[in-house]
């Protein structure tokens, strides 16, 4: 995948690798199995830790990938038994300690997404893509062109300089436990965009009230529950949103989906007037054409505390390109399970390229951009994109291949959960309440007895756990405010930023992109045996409710 080159980097000459974006053969045949899956779940004292539950659990329909058994064994195909994520075993401590605080601080607060006029640098480059980016050789970019301005209004909508909508809307959420906690290396954000027909009224004109309503309907379908909304005129929406039998003023979206009994819901505006094949609707599924934008960023230490840095590590994009029914999704999941059973050493196959992205098998196409050695964003290679497929593919915890939107802050929270982290940080965000009534982060700390999959976050362990246990006082603090738990100190943020920049300069993402300072041999396997037991006796239940079928 790589052609070795030497070139000047920053002030000095540094050996690096130029990534071949045209290559579609994998050097790491199991690039879709993330580094976290090689964690030693049993410690030296015989204690058992369960970080596996975050991804592998009992699914809720129409996700038919039930994989709680993967909490109990390392079911890895033969080619992946030797851990390919060798960056986890690199000692970066000397270089990190020698990193100047001012230098790394300036690095993370340099905006690599916008130019001086506030426009997307990537969009300008992609207008006439370099030959090494143009995989199909047609002289134009055929993939996603970053078009979010990160100029959000008070309702979380991204706007152009002239005030018009881009369609993107930011939302706040409780980050998934473990890797996505900022204290473990990165901040991030997520935006959603529905196709034009969901943003238009019955006359075909753009209508923000209709768009807000359809996003609330999508939220109700993903949550499988009612969603409170500001008062809305149902006649203007063309739908009985609260299902009270009349078109009046609705204060909620009433969830109802039992199609075999003739019970379903309706989109607002133009989408609600279209036949089902053009605007399909189903519980647990997003509308056809839904897009998600996810930026992963450095940590930004500031006087008021650590927040989201300006510099972007990755721009991740996914679009729902095809509609799959419940039957389609079940058939796909069963086929995956059968192949894993019949051919345990066979690795998954992916098709696509770095320009147009890779389909995940359940209707979505994924594509991304990542920093080059000088910190400018470039397209991810095919192999770097396959890395994303393991999580946004065949695991039990996702809803329609996504993580964040099902964990969106509910109505009644700040701006009903529709805002960007630059408008309000994580401070004051309560813990998510699991279906069993326990706080999600409290549950994670209790069952994993650490704040990350690798048990490498010693700062968090020292501050929050005593002999591996979370005390009642600490647990109560998390219940009302998760920020003290999941935000790092300024010193830790600086160290993790410096460690990750080393990976950037090496362009060694295919060896692992987790920010780590010390080698992790103590808690991570260099090699595992197929179906080796993890020591976890009873799989943990998921955070979400699973309706009785």
HELIX and SHEET records of a PDB file:
HELIX    1   1 UNK A   35  UNK A   38  5                                   4    
HELIX    2   2 UNK A   52  UNK A   54  5                                   3    
HELIX    3   3 UNK A   68  UNK A   71  5                                   4    
HELIX    4   4 UNK A   78  UNK A   80  5                                   3    
HELIX    5   5 UNK A   86  UNK A   89  5                                   4    
HELIX    6   6 UNK A   93  UNK A   98  1                                   6    
HELIX    7   7 UNK A  101  UNK A  108  1                                   8    
HELIX    8   8 UNK A  121  UNK A  127  1                                   7    
HELIX    9   9 UNK A  182  UNK A  184  5                                   3    
HELIX   10  10 UNK A  196  UNK A  198  5                                   3    
HELIX   11  11 UNK A  208  UNK A  223  1                                  16    
HELIX   12  12 UNK A  234  UNK A  237  1                                   4    
HELIX   13  13 UNK A  259  UNK A  261  5                                   3    
HELIX   14  14 UNK A  269  UNK A  273  1                                   5    
HELIX   15  15 UNK A  326  UNK A  342  1                                  17    
HELIX   16  16 UNK A  382  UNK A  389  1                                   8    
HELIX   17  17 UNK A  405  UNK A  407  5                                   3    
HELIX   18  18 UNK A  414  UNK A  417  5                                   4    
HELIX   19  19 UNK A  440  UNK A  448  1                                   9    
HELIX   20  20 UNK A  458  UNK A  464  1                                   7    
HELIX   21  21 UNK A  472  UNK A  480  1                                   9    
HELIX   22  22 UNK A  483  UNK A  486  1                                   4    
HELIX   23  23 UNK A  490  UNK A  506  1                                  17    
HELIX   24  24 UNK A  509  UNK A  511  5                                   3    
SHEET    1   A 2 UNK A   2  UNK A   9  0                                        
SHEET    2   A 2 UNK A  12  UNK A  19 -1                                        
SHEET    1   B 2 UNK A  73  UNK A  74  0                                        
SHEET    2   B 2 UNK A 532  UNK A 533 -1                                        
SHEET    1   C 8 UNK A 157  UNK A 159  0                                        
SHEET    2   C 8 UNK A 165  UNK A 170 -1                                        
SHEET    3   C 8 UNK A 187  UNK A 193 -1                                        
SHEET    4   C 8 UNK A 291  UNK A 302 -1                                        
SHEET    5   C 8 UNK A 305  UNK A 320 -1                                        
SHEET    6   C 8 UNK A 364  UNK A 371 -1                                        
SHEET    7   C 8 UNK A 357  UNK A 359 -1                                        
SHEET    8   C 8 UNK A 352  UNK A 353 -1                                        
SHEET    1   D 7 UNK A 157  UNK A 159  0                                        
SHEET    2   D 7 UNK A 165  UNK A 170 -1                                        
SHEET    3   D 7 UNK A 187  UNK A 193 -1                                        
SHEET    4   D 7 UNK A 291  UNK A 302 -1                                        
SHEET    5   D 7 UNK A 305  UNK A 320 -1                                        
SHEET    6   D 7 UNK A 364  UNK A 371 -1                                        
SHEET    7   D 7 UNK A 377  UNK A 379 -1                                        
SHEET    1   E 2 UNK A 227  UNK A 233  0                                        
SHEET    2   E 2 UNK A 249  UNK A 253 -1                                        
SHEET    1   F 2 UNK A 465  UNK A 466  0                                        
SHEET    2   F 2 UNK A 469  UNK A 470 -1                                        
END                                                                             
